[in-house]
Amino acid sequence: MQEDLNTNAEPVAPEPACAQCGNPHYVEGHATRLCASCRQSLIKFPIPLWVKLFGAAIVVLMVVSLVLSPQNFTAAIALSRAERYEKAHLYGSEQKELKKALVIVPGSQQIQAHMAIASFYNADMVTYGDMMNKLVGKEFEDAELLRELNNLSAYAKDYYASDTLNKLDEQYKNGIPDTTYQHYIQQHPEDLFTQYAYASTVFNKENYGKSDTLLAEIIKINPHHVYALFMQSIAKRELGQLEASVACCDKLLKENPEQVMALSSKARTLLKQGRFKDGLSMAVKAKQLDSSFYYNEATLALAYHLNKQTRQRDAIMKHAQQDSALAGYMQYANEVITGKKKF
């Protein structure tokens, strides 16, 4: 038997009740029907901590943006990023951010101080010296920042020529003789810059074994000496000690993973080991960090050549013809590329 449905029946209106729990006894006079218990519990409902913090952050940003000019706000953001990079020891990225900030606020003591730190670890001693000169005589509220600068100063002296060495250099117009270097170093074993200058002289004469020995003495006294480790990595590569060459670079990269000199020298050693793709990748990374480092441009030309990417190689060689400074660094790469020298 078919059920008879009355589709025209009037719908029955539901009894008014609490929207939360269905209690028929709700508090009147409000847009939403709620019983007294539900209304009280919603009033006391706790606001999550993350919502409070997010709201507070928005308020701070609004206040800062109203107080600071757009340029100063940009400088503050750059400094904030730079400080994060510094904590991660990514000094190349830090220095890029600080350059932006210094353009806007060139007299900022805090930016100058952090720029001194970044440039030191990047072996940019010209910028380091400039920043430190600007900070002389200034008072610091940040004791930790001042302590860091003082620690760097103790190492920085090894990167600058002494007055005595400058006088010797003026005295010998055709270069300081080896015997004079040796006598001076015996009298002043603490003068690591002069020892480095002598190691460089020997290196330029392609006496890589002796240069390596001299550099090892410097590193024994100052194991953080960037230039000594960089040159030793090259000397060991020339001596065929490829793993030792990589180890020198890795010491530098441990302190600063964005140390361009170490990345470029390690790239050459990887190329020497036949790891052409790895060498090219590392040289490209170094260029992204600092496109003005000519040694890496020559490394990049070698890497492109060994990876048979002739168009990119020839672009660097063409650029070298128009830049005399780059041309000097390209001499070895040119000899390898033209087949005059075996890599």
C-alpha positions as CSV (number, residue, x, y, z in Angstrom):
1,M,0.0,0.0,0.0
2,Q,1.4,3.3,-1.1
3,E,2.0,5.8,1.6
4,D,0.0,9.0,1.2
5,L,2.3,12.1,1.6
6,N,0.7,15.5,2.1
7,T,3.1,17.9,0.4
8,N,0.9,20.9,1.1
9,A,1.2,20.6,5.0
10,E,2.2,23.8,6.8
11,P,5.8,23.5,8.3
12,V,6.0,23.6,12.0
13,A,8.2,26.5,13.3
14,P,10.9,25.3,15.7
15,E,10.7,26.5,19.3
16,P,13.2,29.3,20.0
17,A,16.3,28.0,21.9
18,C,20.0,28.7,22.6
19,A,22.0,28.6,19.3
20,Q,24.9,26.9,21.2
21,C,23.3,24.1,23.3
22,G,19.6,24.2,22.4
23,N,18.5,25.3,25.9
24,P,15.0,26.8,25.6
25,H,15.8,29.3,28.3
26,Y,17.9,31.8,26.5
27,V,18.8,35.5,27.4
28,E,16.6,37.9,25.6
29,G,17.6,41.2,24.1
30,H,20.5,40.0,22.0
31,A,20.8,39.3,18.2
32,T,22.0,35.8,18.8
33,R,20.0,33.6,21.2
34,L,22.3,32.2,23.9
35,C,21.5,30.8,27.3
36,A,23.3,32.5,30.2
37,S,25.8,29.7,30.6
38,C,26.9,29.7,26.9
39,R,27.0,33.5,26.8
40,Q,29.3,33.6,29.8
41,S,31.7,30.9,28.4
42,L,32.0,32.7,25.1
43,I,32.8,36.0,26.8
44,K,35.6,34.3,28.7
45,F,36.9,32.4,25.7
46,P,40.7,32.9,25.7
47,I,42.4,34.6,22.7
48,P,45.3,32.4,21.5
49,L,48.8,33.7,22.3
50,W,49.8,33.7,18.6
51,V,46.9,35.9,17.8
52,K,48.0,38.4,20.5
53,L,51.7,38.3,19.3
54,F,50.7,38.7,15.7
55,G,48.5,41.7,16.5
56,A,51.3,43.2,18.6
57,A,53.7,42.8,15.7
58,I,51.4,44.5,13.3
59,V,51.0,47.4,15.8
60,V,54.8,47.8,16.1
61,L,55.3,47.8,12.4
62,M,52.6,50.4,12.0
63,V,54.2,52.6,14.6
64,V,57.6,52.2,13.1
65,S,56.4,53.0,9.6
66,L,54.7,56.1,10.9
67,V,57.7,57.3,12.9
68,L,60.4,56.4,10.3
69,S,60.7,57.7,6.8
70,P,60.3,55.1,4.1
71,Q,64.1,55.2,3.5
72,N,64.9,54.7,7.2
73,F,62.4,51.8,7.3
74,T,64.2,50.2,4.4
75,A,67.6,50.6,6.2
76,A,66.1,49.0,9.3
77,I,64.9,46.0,7.3
78,A,68.4,45.7,5.7
79,L,70.1,45.8,9.0
80,S,67.7,43.2,10.5
81,R,68.5,40.9,7.6
82,A,72.2,41.6,7.9
83,E,72.2,40.7,11.6
84,R,70.5,37.4,10.8
85,Y,73.2,36.6,8.2
86,E,75.9,37.5,10.7
87,K,74.5,35.0,13.2
88,A,74.6,32.3,10.4
89,H,78.2,33.4,9.5
90,L,77.0,34.3,6.0
91,Y,79.2,37.4,5.8
92,G,79.0,37.8,2.0
93,S,75.2,38.2,2.2
94,E,75.5,40.3,5.3
95,Q,77.8,42.8,3.6
96,K,75.4,43.2,0.7
97,E,72.6,44.1,3.0
98,L,74.8,46.5,5.0
99,K,75.8,48.3,1.8
100,K,72.1,49.1,1.2
101,A,71.7,50.4,4.7
102,L,74.8,52.5,4.6
103,V,73.7,54.3,1.4
104,I,70.6,55.5,3.4
105,V,72.2,56.0,6.8
106,P,75.9,56.4,6.3
107,G,76.6,57.7,9.8
108,S,74.9,54.9,11.7
109,Q,77.3,53.5,14.3
110,Q,75.6,50.2,14.5
111,I,75.7,49.6,10.7
112,Q,79.3,50.7,10.5
113,A,80.2,48.2,13.3
114,H,78.5,45.3,11.6
115,M,80.0,46.3,8.3
116,A,83.5,46.1,9.9
117,I,82.7,42.6,11.1
118,A,81.4,41.4,7.7
119,S,84.2,43.0,5.7
120,F,86.8,41.5,8.0
121,Y,85.6,37.9,7.4
122,N,85.2,38.6,3.7
123,A,88.9,39.7,3.7
124,D,87.8,43.1,2.4
125,M,90.4,44.9,4.5
126,V,89.9,48.3,2.7
127,T,86.3,48.5,3.9
128,Y,87.2,47.1,7.3
129,G,89.8,49.8,7.8
130,D,87.5,52.5,6.6
131,M,84.7,51.4,9.1
132,M,87.1,51.0,12.0
133,N,88.5,54.5,11.4
134,K,84.9,55.9,11.6
135,L,84.3,54.1,14.9
136,V,87.4,55.3,16.6
137,G,86.5,57.3,19.8
138,K,82.9,56.4,19.8
139,E,81.1,54.9,22.8
140,F,79.2,51.6,22.6
141,E,76.1,50.7,24.5
142,D,76.4,47.1,23.1
143,A,79.2,45.6,25.1
144,E,79.1,42.3,23.1
145,L,79.5,44.2,19.8
146,L,82.4,46.2,21.1
147,R,84.1,43.0,22.4
148,E,83.7,41.4,18.9
149,L,85.4,44.5,17.3
150,N,88.2,44.4,19.7
151,N,88.8,40.7,19.1
152,L,89.0,41.4,15.3
153,S,91.5,44.2,15.9
154,A,93.9,41.8,17.5
155,Y,93.9,39.8,14.2
156,A,93.7,42.7,11.8
157,K,97.2,43.9,12.5
158,D,98.5,40.9,10.5
159,Y,96.9,42.3,7.3
160,Y,98.7,45.7,7.3
161,A,102.3,46.5,6.6
162,S,104.4,47.9,9.4
163,D,106.2,51.2,9.1
164,T,109.5,49.3,9.1
165,L,108.4,47.2,6.1
166,N,107.3,50.3,4.3
167,K,110.7,51.9,4.8
168,L,112.4,48.7,3.5
169,D,110.2,48.7,0.5
170,E,111.2,52.4,-0.3
171,Q,114.9,51.5,0.2
172,Y,114.9,48.7,-2.3
173,K,113.3,49.9,-5.5
174,N,113.6,46.6,-7.3
175,G,112.2,44.5,-4.4
176,I,113.4,43.5,-1.0
177,P,116.1,40.8,-1.2
178,D,115.4,37.4,0.3
179,T,118.3,37.8,2.8
180,T,116.9,41.1,4.0
181,Y,113.5,39.5,4.5
182,Q,115.0,36.6,6.3
183,H,117.0,38.8,8.7
184,Y,114.0,41.0,9.4
185,I,111.7,38.1,10.1
186,Q,114.3,36.6,12.5
187,Q,114.3,39.9,14.4
188,H,110.5,40.4,14.2
189,P,108.8,37.0,14.3
190,E,105.5,38.6,15.4
191,D,105.3,40.6,12.1
192,L,103.1,38.2,10.2
193,F,102.4,40.7,7.4
194,T,106.1,40.8,6.5
195,Q,106.3,37.0,6.6
196,Y,103.3,36.9,4.2
197,A,105.0,39.4,1.9
198,Y,108.1,37.2,1.8
199,A,106.0,34.1,1.1
200,S,104.3,36.0,-1.7
201,T,107.6,37.0,-3.2
202,V,108.8,33.3,-3.2
203,F,105.4,32.2,-4.6
204,N,105.7,34.6,-7.5
205,K,109.0,33.0,-8.3
206,E,107.1,29.7,-8.5
207,N,109.0,28.3,-5.6
208,Y,105.8,26.7,-4.2
209,G,107.5,24.4,-1.8
210,K,109.3,27.1,0.1
211,S,106.2,29.4,-0.1
212,D,104.1,26.6,1.5
213,T,106.6,26.2,4.3
214,L,106.6,30.0,5.0
215,L,102.8,30.1,4.9
216,A,102.6,27.2,7.3
217,E,104.6,29.2,9.9
218,I,102.1,32.1,9.6
219,I,99.1,29.8,10.0
220,K,100.7,28.2,13.0
221,I,100.7,31.6,14.7
222,N,97.4,32.8,13.3
223,P,95.2,29.9,12.1
224,H,92.6,32.3,10.8
225,H,94.8,34.2,8.4
226,V,92.6,34.4,5.3
227,Y,95.3,35.4,2.8
228,A,97.8,32.9,4.0
229,L,95.3,30.0,3.8
230,F,94.2,31.2,0.4
231,M,97.7,31.3,-1.0
232,Q,98.6,28.0,0.7
233,S,95.6,26.4,-1.1
234,I,97.1,27.5,-4.4
235,A,100.6,26.4,-3.5
236,K,99.5,22.9,-2.5
237,R,97.5,22.6,-5.7
238,E,100.6,23.5,-7.7
239,L,102.5,20.9,-5.7
240,G,99.9,18.3,-6.6
241,Q,98.6,18.0,-3.0
242,L,95.0,18.4,-4.0
243,E,93.3,17.1,-0.9
244,A,95.5,19.4,1.2
245,S,94.5,22.3,-1.0
246,V,90.8,21.5,-0.4
247,A,91.5,21.3,3.3
248,C,92.9,24.9,3.3
249,C,89.8,26.2,1.6
250,D,87.5,24.3,3.9
251,K,89.2,25.9,6.9
252,L,88.1,29.3,5.5
253,L,84.6,28.1,4.6
254,K,84.1,26.8,8.1
255,E,84.3,30.3,9.4
256,N,82.6,31.9,6.5
257,P,80.7,29.7,4.0
258,E,80.6,32.6,1.6
259,Q,84.3,33.3,1.6
260,V,84.7,34.1,-2.1
261,M,88.5,33.5,-2.2
262,A,88.1,30.0,-0.7
263,L,85.2,29.1,-3.0
264,S,87.2,30.2,-6.1
265,S,90.4,28.3,-5.1
266,K,88.4,25.2,-4.1
267,A,86.6,25.4,-7.5
268,R,90.0,25.3,-9.3
269,T,91.1,22.3,-7.2
270,L,87.9,20.5,-8.0
271,L,88.5,21.2,-11.7
272,K,92.1,19.8,-11.2
273,Q,90.6,16.7,-9.7
274,G,88.4,16.3,-12.8
275,R,85.2,17.2,-11.1
276,F,84.3,19.7,-13.8
277,K,80.6,20.2,-13.0
278,D,81.3,20.7,-9.3
279,G,84.1,23.2,-10.0
280,L,81.8,25.2,-12.4
281,S,79.0,25.2,-9.8
282,M,81.3,26.5,-7.1
283,A,82.8,29.2,-9.4
284,V,79.3,30.4,-10.4
285,K,78.4,30.6,-6.7
286,A,81.4,32.7,-6.0
287,K,80.5,35.1,-8.8
288,Q,77.0,35.5,-7.5
289,L,78.5,36.6,-4.2
290,D,81.1,38.9,-5.6
291,S,81.3,39.6,-9.4
292,S,84.3,41.9,-8.9
293,F,86.8,39.2,-7.8
294,Y,89.0,38.8,-10.8
295,Y,90.7,35.6,-9.7
296,N,87.3,33.9,-9.8
297,E,86.5,35.3,-13.3
298,A,89.6,33.5,-14.5
299,T,88.5,30.4,-12.5
300,L,85.1,30.6,-14.2
301,A,86.7,30.9,-17.7
302,L,88.6,27.7,-16.9
303,A,85.5,26.0,-15.7
304,Y,83.5,26.9,-18.7
305,H,86.3,25.7,-21.0
306,L,86.6,22.3,-19.2
307,N,82.9,21.9,-19.3
308,K,82.9,22.8,-23.1
309,Q,80.7,25.8,-22.6
310,T,82.6,27.9,-25.1
311,R,80.1,30.8,-25.5
312,Q,80.3,31.7,-21.8
313,R,84.1,31.2,-21.8
314,D,84.6,33.5,-24.8
315,A,82.4,36.2,-23.2
316,I,84.8,36.3,-20.2
317,M,87.9,36.4,-22.5
318,K,86.3,39.2,-24.6
319,H,85.7,41.2,-21.4
320,A,89.3,40.6,-20.3
321,Q,90.5,42.3,-23.5
322,Q,88.7,45.5,-22.4
323,D,89.8,45.3,-18.7
324,S,93.6,45.4,-18.1
325,A,93.2,44.4,-14.5
326,L,91.2,41.3,-15.4
327,A,93.7,40.5,-18.3
328,G,96.5,40.0,-15.7
329,Y,94.5,37.4,-13.9
330,M,93.5,35.7,-17.1
331,Q,97.0,35.0,-18.2
332,Y,97.1,31.4,-16.8
333,A,93.6,30.7,-18.0
334,N,94.5,31.9,-21.5
335,E,97.5,29.6,-21.6
336,V,95.4,26.6,-20.6
337,I,92.6,27.5,-23.0
338,T,95.0,28.0,-25.9
339,G,96.8,24.8,-25.2
340,K,100.1,26.4,-24.2
341,K,99.9,25.0,-20.7
342,K,98.4,21.8,-19.4
343,F,95.9,22.3,-16.6
